Structures are given as structure tokens and as C-alpha cells.
């Protein structure tokens, strides 16, 4: 069984350490096995690509590289970076709650 992650696709996150410290972006994908996420506009690297059917000319392409989940912190509705607490809603479903504000994170 894999552990439950606090960050999932579509969340807004803030980078708390490293070269991109302080930047915010939207999570495009999460790799549960490697505990890494790809965040829009963060950790952009240059890759050399050969010409192919999609990219006729090839060349140098800029794209986002994965960043480790421990360097990311979820941003709540008020725009504050916060830790996550788990709770239950009225139907008994598990929900994420902001530790700073106590509000549910959608």
C-alpha cells in the first residue's frame, strides 16, 4: 500500500527550498513511487531533442523537471503556504484541512 500524499494534481504549491524558493505554481503531475511532482513553470530545464514526427526541427526545448515533494508546500484558499491535517466530512469521506486556517482544501 502506498502512503497518502498531501499534494495532488491541480493543487497550487509553493517551493520552500532550493533554487526556486518562494515561487508558486500548479501541479501538473505527481509520481507516487518516486515522491516527485512536476510543477508548472518551476525547475525548468533545457533538453536537446532529435527531430521527430511531433517536432520536425528538433533542437533545444525547455520543459519542467520533477521536484521532490518535501520541497513543496500546499497553498490554501487565502494564498498562505500551510501544512495539511486529515479530517472527515459529514458523509464520512476523508478531506484535507489547512492547519493555519482550519478551512477545507478542495
Long-range contacts (C-beta under 8 A, 24 or more apart in sequence): 2-32, 2-33, 4-86, 5-30, 5-32, 5-35, 5-69, 6-74, 6-83, 6-84, 6-96, 7-37, 7-69, 7-72, 7-74, 11-74, 11-75, 11-105, 12-74, 12-75, 13-37, 13-39, 13-72, 13-73, 13-74, 13-75, 14-72, 14-73, 14-74, 14-75, 14-81, 15-39, 15-42, 15-67, 15-71, 15-72, 15-73, 16-71, 16-72, 16-73, 16-81, 17-71, 18-67, 18-71, 19-43, 20-67, 24-75, 27-72, 28-64, 30-69, 31-66, 34-66, 35-68, 35-69, 35-70, 36-66, 36-67, 36-68, 36-69, 37-66, 37-67, 37-69, 37-72, 38-64, 38-65, 38-66, 38-67, 39-64, 39-67, 39-72, 40-64, 42-67, 43-67, 74-98, 74-105, 76-100, 76-101, 76-103, 76-105, 77-101, 77-103, 77-105, 77-106, 78-103
